């Protein structure tokens, strides 16, 4: 009887602990989900509110990167730069890093900062290692000529980053796609 009561107390304690830990993450996830949906609809001001709430619950590179992007889209470049630099300090090894350095380059180039071209070079180098879309050639041409068409560059980068993230997500969920280096072994 004592063992049953003890196990019940341990399980109950674990469940309360788990529930208290998962609540901030649940709030974070919900805010990111809604924020991304609004972002896709180009509702940047509304999306920003959700990304801010998400970053309050979990200060991570993904929420900070999306905050940087909406600030960039709303032409609040100082905030965008601050968020992207914070995201970069936290994250250097996940699939989100390409989005970070891509938007870091766009932000700095739009600010007409001298760090913009080296940041663009970093993006080109990283993307070049990932079996890139052929549109990377257009990005390289802009970089080499030092003639940056920001609107076109942003469009190309968004396409490239989305392709990469979709491929990673496909592999993570189905173990298929480009990143499945050992097809048929799963």
C-alpha contacts under 8 A as a table, 3 or more apart, distances in Angstrom:
res1	aa1	res2	aa2	distance
1	X	4	X	5.16
1	X	5	X	6.33
2	X	5	X	5.12
2	X	6	X	5.97
3	X	6	X	4.97
3	X	7	X	6.00
4	X	7	X	5.11
4	X	8	X	6.04
5	X	8	X	4.97
5	X	9	X	6.15
6	X	9	X	5.15
6	X	10	X	6.19
7	X	10	X	5.05
7	X	11	X	6.00
8	X	11	X	5.15
8	X	12	X	5.97
9	X	12	X	5.08
9	X	13	X	5.97
10	X	13	X	5.10
10	X	14	X	6.07
11	X	14	X	5.01
11	X	15	X	6.09
12	X	15	X	5.06
12	X	16	X	6.16
13	X	16	X	5.16
13	X	17	X	6.05
14	X	17	X	5.01
14	X	18	X	5.92
15	X	18	X	4.97
15	X	19	X	5.95
16	X	19	X	5.07
16	X	20	X	6.08
17	X	20	X	5.18
17	X	21	X	6.17
18	X	21	X	5.12
18	X	22	X	6.01
19	X	22	X	5.14
19	X	23	X	6.12
20	X	23	X	5.48
20	X	24	X	7.61
21	X	24	X	6.47
21	X	25	X	7.24
22	X	25	X	5.11
22	X	26	X	5.91
23	X	26	X	4.96
23	X	27	X	6.20
24	X	27	X	5.11
24	X	28	X	6.06
24	X	57	X	5.63
24	X	58	X	7.51
25	X	28	X	4.84
25	X	29	X	5.99
25	X	57	X	7.02
25	X	58	X	7.21
26	X	29	X	5.07
26	X	30	X	6.13
27	X	30	X	5.18
27	X	31	X	6.14
27	X	54	X	7.07
27	X	57	X	7.14
28	X	31	X	5.23
28	X	32	X	6.13
28	X	53	X	7.28
28	X	54	X	4.40
28	X	55	X	7.31
28	X	57	X	5.66
28	X	58	X	6.47
29	X	32	X	5.11
29	X	33	X	6.02
29	X	54	X	7.28
30	X	33	X	5.09
30	X	34	X	6.22
31	X	34	X	5.29
31	X	35	X	5.83
31	X	50	X	4.95
31	X	51	X	6.38
31	X	53	X	6.57
31	X	54	X	5.33
32	X	35	X	4.94
32	X	36	X	5.94
32	X	50	X	6.53
32	X	51	X	6.02
32	X	54	X	6.08
32	X	63	X	7.11
33	X	36	X	5.33
33	X	37	X	6.30
34	X	37	X	5.07
34	X	38	X	6.21
34	X	47	X	7.35
34	X	50	X	6.83
35	X	38	X	5.17
35	X	39	X	5.97
35	X	46	X	7.46
35	X	47	X	4.30
35	X	48	X	6.92
35	X	49	X	7.67
35	X	50	X	5.01
35	X	51	X	5.83
36	X	39	X	4.80
36	X	40	X	6.14
36	X	47	X	6.85
37	X	40	X	5.25
37	X	41	X	6.53
37	X	47	X	7.86
38	X	41	X	5.02
38	X	42	X	6.28
38	X	43	X	5.11
38	X	44	X	6.90
38	X	46	X	6.79
38	X	47	X	5.18
39	X	42	X	4.90
39	X	43	X	5.56
39	X	44	X	5.66
39	X	47	X	5.54
39	X	70	X	7.65
40	X	43	X	7.54
43	X	46	X	5.67
43	X	47	X	6.05
44	X	47	X	4.93
44	X	48	X	5.93
44	X	70	X	5.53
44	X	73	X	7.30
44	X	74	X	7.06
45	X	48	X	5.15
45	X	49	X	6.76
45	X	70	X	7.50
45	X	74	X	7.78
46	X	49	X	5.39
46	X	50	X	6.90
47	X	50	X	5.29
47	X	51	X	6.27
47	X	70	X	7.47
48	X	51	X	5.06
48	X	52	X	6.02
48	X	67	X	6.06
48	X	70	X	6.22
48	X	71	X	7.76
49	X	52	X	5.14
49	X	53	X	6.30
50	X	53	X	5.08
50	X	54	X	6.11
51	X	54	X	4.92
51	X	55	X	6.10
51	X	63	X	5.65
51	X	64	X	7.59
51	X	66	X	6.78
51	X	67	X	5.91
52	X	55	X	5.15
52	X	56	X	6.31
52	X	63	X	7.53
52	X	67	X	6.94
53	X	56	X	5.10
53	X	57	X	6.60
54	X	57	X	5.28
54	X	58	X	6.16
54	X	59	X	7.71
54	X	63	X	6.36
55	X	58	X	4.93
55	X	59	X	4.61
55	X	60	X	6.64
55	X	63	X	5.47
55	X	64	X	6.62
56	X	59	X	6.20
59	X	63	X	7.11
59	X	64	X	7.24
60	X	63	X	5.86
60	X	64	X	6.31
60	X	87	X	6.94
60	X	90	X	7.20
61	X	64	X	5.04
61	X	65	X	5.78
61	X	86	X	7.56
61	X	87	X	4.25
61	X	88	X	7.06
61	X	90	X	6.18
61	X	91	X	6.00
61	X	96	X	7.66
62	X	65	X	5.10
62	X	66	X	6.28
62	X	87	X	7.37
62	X	96	X	6.72
63	X	66	X	5.23
63	X	67	X	6.13
64	X	67	X	4.96
64	X	68	X	6.15
64	X	83	X	5.45
64	X	84	X	6.56
64	X	86	X	7.26
64	X	87	X	5.57
65	X	68	X	4.98
65	X	69	X	6.20
65	X	83	X	6.54
65	X	84	X	5.60
65	X	87	X	6.03
65	X	99	X	7.49
65	X	100	X	6.13
66	X	69	X	4.93
66	X	70	X	6.20
67	X	70	X	5.34
67	X	71	X	6.16
67	X	80	X	7.06
67	X	83	X	6.61
68	X	71	X	5.13
68	X	72	X	6.06
68	X	79	X	6.85
68	X	80	X	3.99
68	X	81	X	6.72
68	X	82	X	7.61
68	X	83	X	5.10
68	X	84	X	5.47
68	X	103	X	7.93
69	X	72	X	4.93
69	X	73	X	6.13
69	X	80	X	6.54
69	X	103	X	6.91
70	X	73	X	4.95
70	X	74	X	6.08
70	X	80	X	7.69
71	X	74	X	4.97
71	X	75	X	6.04
71	X	76	X	4.90
71	X	77	X	6.43
71	X	79	X	6.36
71	X	80	X	5.01
72	X	75	X	4.94
72	X	76	X	5.68
72	X	77	X	5.48
72	X	80	X	5.43
72	X	107	X	6.55
73	X	76	X	7.62
76	X	79	X	5.76
76	X	80	X	6.23
77	X	80	X	4.82
77	X	81	X	5.98
77	X	107	X	6.55
77	X	111	X	6.90
78	X	81	X	5.18
78	X	82	X	6.26
79	X	82	X	5.04
79	X	83	X	6.17
80	X	83	X	5.31
80	X	84	X	6.10
80	X	107	X	6.99
81	X	84	X	5.23
81	X	85	X	6.07
81	X	104	X	7.10
81	X	107	X	6.45
81	X	108	X	7.45
82	X	85	X	5.34
82	X	86	X	6.30
83	X	86	X	5.15
83	X	87	X	6.16
84	X	87	X	5.00
84	X	88	X	6.07
84	X	100	X	6.41
84	X	103	X	7.54
84	X	104	X	6.19
85	X	88	X	5.01
85	X	89	X	6.28
85	X	104	X	7.64
86	X	89	X	5.22
86	X	90	X	6.58
87	X	90	X	5.29
87	X	91	X	6.11
87	X	100	X	7.09
88	X	91	X	5.21
88	X	92	X	6.51
88	X	97	X	7.44
88	X	100	X	6.42
88	X	101	X	7.64
89	X	92	X	7.42
91	X	94	X	6.67
91	X	96	X	7.86
91	X	97	X	6.42
92	X	97	X	5.82
93	X	97	X	6.56
94	X	97	X	5.64
95	X	98	X	6.46
95	X	165	X	6.83
95	X	168	X	7.50
96	X	99	X	5.42
96	X	100	X	6.50
96	X	165	X	7.78
97	X	100	X	4.89
97	X	101	X	6.28
98	X	101	X	5.39
98	X	102	X	5.90
98	X	123	X	6.95
98	X	126	X	7.35
98	X	127	X	7.40
98	X	161	X	6.73
99	X	102	X	5.08
99	X	103	X	6.04
99	X	161	X	6.19
100	X	103	X	5.44
100	X	104	X	5.95
101	X	104	X	4.80
101	X	105	X	6.16
101	X	119	X	6.72
101	X	120	X	7.76
101	X	122	X	7.21
101	X	123	X	5.83
102	X	105	X	5.32
102	X	106	X	6.45
102	X	119	X	7.71
102	X	120	X	6.96
102	X	123	X	5.63
102	X	157	X	6.75
103	X	106	X	4.83
103	X	107	X	5.89
104	X	107	X	5.21
104	X	108	X	6.12
104	X	116	X	7.67
104	X	119	X	6.71
105	X	108	X	5.27
105	X	109	X	5.94
105	X	115	X	7.86
105	X	116	X	5.00
105	X	117	X	7.01
105	X	118	X	7.90
105	X	119	X	4.77
105	X	120	X	4.98
105	X	123	X	7.59
106	X	109	X	5.13
106	X	110	X	5.99
106	X	116	X	7.11
106	X	120	X	7.74
106	X	150	X	7.23
106	X	153	X	7.98
106	X	154	X	6.98
107	X	110	X	5.19
107	X	111	X	6.17
107	X	116	X	7.58
108	X	111	X	5.00
108	X	112	X	6.15
108	X	113	X	5.19
108	X	114	X	7.57
108	X	115	X	6.35
108	X	116	X	4.53
108	X	119	X	7.97
109	X	112	X	4.84
109	X	113	X	5.86
109	X	114	X	7.69
109	X	115	X	7.69
109	X	116	X	4.53
109	X	117	X	7.06
109	X	150	X	7.81
110	X	113	X	7.58
110	X	150	X	7.28
112	X	116	X	7.22
113	X	116	X	5.65
114	X	117	X	6.67
114	X	118	X	8.00
115	X	118	X	5.60
115	X	119	X	6.19
116	X	119	X	5.11
116	X	120	X	6.14
117	X	120	X	4.94
117	X	121	X	6.17
117	X	143	X	7.04
117	X	146	X	7.94
118	X	121	X	4.90
118	X	122	X	6.26
119	X	122	X	5.00
119	X	123	X	6.35
120	X	123	X	5.02
120	X	124	X	6.22
120	X	143	X	7.28
121	X	124	X	5.04
121	X	125	X	6.12
121	X	143	X	7.31
122	X	125	X	5.15
122	X	126	X	6.16
123	X	126	X	5.24
123	X	127	X	5.97
124	X	127	X	5.22
124	X	128	X	5.87
124	X	136	X	7.19
124	X	139	X	7.48
124	X	140	X	6.97
125	X	128	X	5.10
125	X	129	X	6.69
126	X	129	X	5.46
126	X	130	X	7.04
127	X	130	X	5.32
127	X	131	X	7.39
127	X	132	X	5.95
127	X	136	X	7.87
128	X	131	X	6.31
128	X	132	X	5.74
128	X	136	X	7.67
129	X	132	X	7.37
132	X	135	X	7.85
132	X	136	X	6.68
132	X	160	X	7.41
133	X	136	X	6.14
133	X	160	X	6.58
134	X	137	X	5.98
135	X	138	X	5.37
135	X	139	X	6.86
135	X	156	X	6.83
135	X	160	X	7.81
136	X	139	X	4.99
136	X	140	X	6.15
136	X	156	X	7.90
137	X	140	X	5.01
137	X	141	X	6.19
138	X	141	X	5.10
138	X	142	X	6.42
139	X	142	X	5.23
139	X	143	X	6.28
139	X	153	X	6.65
139	X	156	X	7.58
140	X	143	X	5.01
140	X	144	X	6.08
141	X	144	X	5.18
141	X	145	X	6.09
142	X	145	X	5.33
142	X	146	X	5.74
142	X	147	X	5.23
142	X	148	X	5.30
142	X	149	X	7.46
143	X	146	X	4.97
143	X	147	X	6.82
143	X	148	X	6.90
144	X	147	X	7.90
148	X	153	X	7.22
149	X	152	X	5.49
149	X	153	X	5.91
150	X	153	X	4.90
150	X	154	X	5.89
151	X	154	X	5.30
151	X	155	X	6.35
152	X	155	X	5.08
152	X	156	X	6.14
153	X	156	X	5.11
153	X	157	X	6.04
154	X	157	X	5.14
154	X	158	X	6.01
155	X	158	X	5.20
155	X	159	X	6.28
156	X	159	X	5.20
156	X	160	X	6.16
157	X	160	X	4.97
157	X	161	X	5.88
158	X	161	X	5.24
158	X	162	X	5.93
159	X	162	X	5.21
159	X	163	X	6.08
160	X	163	X	5.16
160	X	164	X	6.24
161	X	164	X	5.11
161	X	165	X	6.10
162	X	165	X	5.15
162	X	166	X	5.92
163	X	166	X	5.21
163	X	167	X	6.18
164	X	167	X	5.19
164	X	168	X	6.28
165	X	168	X	5.07
165	X	169	X	6.05
166	X	169	X	5.07
166	X	170	X	6.03
167	X	170	X	5.08
167	X	171	X	6.24
167	X	177	X	6.47
167	X	178	X	6.59
167	X	179	X	7.02
168	X	171	X	5.18
168	X	172	X	6.09
168	X	179	X	6.83
169	X	172	X	4.98
169	X	173	X	6.11
170	X	173	X	5.35
170	X	174	X	5.72
170	X	175	X	6.85
170	X	176	X	6.44
170	X	177	X	6.51
171	X	174	X	5.35
171	X	175	X	4.22
171	X	176	X	4.99
171	X	177	X	5.86
171	X	178	X	7.65
171	X	179	X	6.15
171	X	180	X	6.40
172	X	175	X	5.83
175	X	180	X	6.03
175	X	186	X	7.35
176	X	179	X	7.22
176	X	180	X	5.40
176	X	183	X	7.20
177	X	180	X	5.64
178	X	181	X	7.39
180	X	183	X	5.77
182	X	185	X	6.02
183	X	186	X	7.29
